[in-house]
C-alpha cells in the first residue's frame, strides 16, 4: 500500500489486524494490493455476520449513551453502514463512541 501511494498505511497489530483511523484506504493502491489479502479481500459470510453483530452491539451502546434514535447498521453492496451522515462530528456522538468502543 505504501509503495502504491498510501504512505500512512498502518502496520498490522500483533494479531495481524489493521486499525484505520480517518479516511478509509481504497482506490488504486487497494486495487493493486487486494490480491495479497486473504480470500482476495472478500469477506466470508461468517466474517460479515460477525461484523454486523458487532456493529449492532455498537448501535445499542450508542443509544444507551444519549442517542436514542441512533439507527441499526445496514448492509449496502456488501459494506456495513453504521450511523448517519453528519453525526460523527456531534460532541454527544463522539462521547458515546469513546464509551462504546468494542
C-alpha positions as CSV (number, residue, x, y, z in Angstrom):
1,X,0.0,0.0,0.0
2,X,2.8,2.4,0.9
3,X,4.6,1.8,-2.4
4,X,1.4,2.4,-4.2
5,X,0.7,5.9,-2.9
6,X,-0.6,5.4,0.7
7,X,2.5,6.4,2.8
8,X,0.5,6.5,6.0
9,X,-0.9,3.0,5.7
10,X,-0.6,1.4,9.2
11,X,1.2,-1.7,10.2
12,X,-0.9,-4.6,11.5
13,X,-1.1,-5.2,15.2
14,X,0.3,-8.4,16.9
15,X,-2.8,-10.3,15.7
16,X,-2.4,-9.2,12.1
17,X,-5.4,-6.8,12.3
18,X,-5.2,-3.3,10.7
19,X,-6.7,-0.4,12.5
20,X,-7.7,2.5,10.4
21,X,-8.4,6.0,11.7
22,X,-9.6,8.7,9.5
23,X,-10.1,8.1,5.8
24,X,-10.6,4.5,4.6
25,X,-8.0,3.2,2.2
26,X,-9.3,2.4,-1.2
27,X,-8.7,3.3,-4.8
28,X,-5.7,2.4,-6.9
29,X,-3.4,1.3,-4.1
30,X,-6.1,-1.0,-2.6
31,X,-6.8,-2.5,-6.1
32,X,-3.1,-3.1,-6.7
33,X,-2.6,-4.9,-3.4
34,X,-6.0,-6.6,-2.9
35,X,-4.7,-9.9,-4.2
36,X,-2.4,-10.1,-1.2
37,X,-5.3,-10.2,1.2
38,X,-6.8,-13.5,2.5
39,X,-9.5,-14.5,0.1
40,X,-8.6,-11.6,-2.2
41,X,-10.0,-9.2,0.3
42,X,-13.5,-10.6,0.1
43,X,-15.2,-11.3,3.5
44,X,-16.8,-14.6,4.1
45,X,-20.5,-14.8,5.2
46,X,-19.3,-15.7,8.7
47,X,-17.0,-12.7,8.9
48,X,-19.7,-10.4,7.6
49,X,-22.2,-11.7,10.2
50,X,-19.6,-11.2,13.0
51,X,-19.0,-7.7,11.9
52,X,-22.7,-7.0,11.6
53,X,-23.3,-8.4,15.1
54,X,-20.5,-6.1,16.5
55,X,-22.0,-3.1,14.7
56,X,-25.4,-3.8,16.2
57,X,-23.8,-4.0,19.7
58,X,-22.2,-0.7,19.0
59,X,-25.5,0.9,17.9
60,X,-27.3,-0.4,21.0
61,X,-24.5,1.0,23.2
62,X,-24.6,4.4,21.5
63,X,-28.4,4.5,22.1
64,X,-27.8,3.8,25.8
65,X,-25.3,6.7,25.9
66,X,-27.7,9.5,25.0
67,X,-28.6,9.0,21.3
68,X,-31.8,7.0,21.4
69,X,-32.5,7.4,17.7
70,X,-29.2,6.1,16.5
71,X,-30.0,3.7,13.6
72,X,-29.3,0.0,13.4
73,X,-26.5,-0.9,11.0
74,X,-27.4,-1.8,7.4
75,X,-25.6,-3.7,4.7
76,X,-25.2,-2.0,1.3
77,X,-23.3,-3.6,-1.5
78,X,-21.6,-5.8,1.0
79,X,-20.5,-3.0,3.2
80,X,-21.8,-2.5,6.8
81,X,-23.1,1.1,7.2
82,X,-23.2,2.4,10.8
83,X,-24.7,5.7,11.8
84,X,-26.0,8.5,9.7
85,X,-24.3,11.3,7.8
86,X,-23.1,14.3,9.8
87,X,-23.5,12.6,13.1
88,X,-19.8,11.8,13.6
89,X,-19.0,15.5,14.4
90,X,-21.5,15.7,17.2
91,X,-19.9,16.0,20.6
92,X,-22.6,13.7,22.0
93,X,-21.8,11.1,19.4
94,X,-18.1,11.4,20.0
95,X,-18.6,10.9,23.7
96,X,-20.8,7.8,23.1
97,X,-18.3,6.5,20.6
98,X,-15.5,6.6,23.2
99,X,-17.7,4.8,25.7
100,X,-18.8,2.1,23.2
101,X,-15.6,1.0,21.6
102,X,-15.9,-2.7,21.0
